[in-house]
Amino acid sequence: MKMLSFNDLTCARCHEIFNMTSRIPRLLTECGHTLCTSCISLLLSQSDSGFPCSEDGIICGADKKEAAEFPKNLSLIGILENEAARRKKQNEGMCSIHKKRLELMCMDCKVRLCSKCAIFDGHRSHQLRSEDDVHSEAMIRKNLLQDMLRRIIVNGDWISHKESTKSAYERYETKEKEMRSLVEERFAEYFEILSSKKARVLKIIDDISLSIKEKFKMIEALSRCTEEWRTEYGLCLFELEPTSNSAPPTGRTS
């Protein structure tokens, strides 16, 4: 089977990629080549007697007035739809900003987050939780509620005789409180972990900042010392230099 290339997915005339809106791939029935809807419409508007195929020059569309009269290339449309579905699936679960996996849930904002969103995009003080844990807890809760509902349905007569509806509801409320408590506890654990990571990152930043500040202080102190030495020793050297008006040393008199 021939492997499709990029050119197979582009219009032979405008070289734009086919799509399912203005550039639907349509077959030229006279020669079998494919052009996009936009190009066919343009070519039809320029001539009432058809137009030459950009691939082989065969006159096409002499009996047609609109691009919609040309059949769609269903094989290419199937490929385009599969590619669109593949890209959509590939992008699912990925942060559109940081291009990282959405692995956390912000319970305050009810949104999915990546690790960078959780730290840098205003969610640091929110209740955060692993997406897998949220899903697991939701499944546990659903199963518990389904099990309780099944018991009520199966043992309806027993409930009606042995305990009141109020008592059954109280048991449900107790279970719900237990689940809520469990959720709060798990969220507190994850928030503590994130807070610890945040503290470590800030500590690294503080250490680097302190080191840089110390180096700047050393540079400033060295600059001051250099200036002081230059001023002090410069004056001394100036005093030792002979002046032009000074008399030359005389020889010894007898």
Secondary structure, 3 states (H helix, E strand, C coil): CCCCCHHHHECCCCCCECCCCCCCEEECCCCCCEEEHHHHHHHHHHCCCCEECCCCCCEECCCCCCHHHCCECHHHHHHHHHHHHHHHHHHCCECCCCCCECCEEECCCCEEECHHHHHHCCCCCCCEEEHHHHHHHHHHHHHHHHHHHHHHHHCHHHHHHHCCHHHHHHHHHHHHHHHHHHHHHHHHHHHHHHHHHHHHHHHHHHHHHHHHHHHHHHHHHHHHHHHHHHHHHHHHHHHHCCCCCCCCCCCCCC
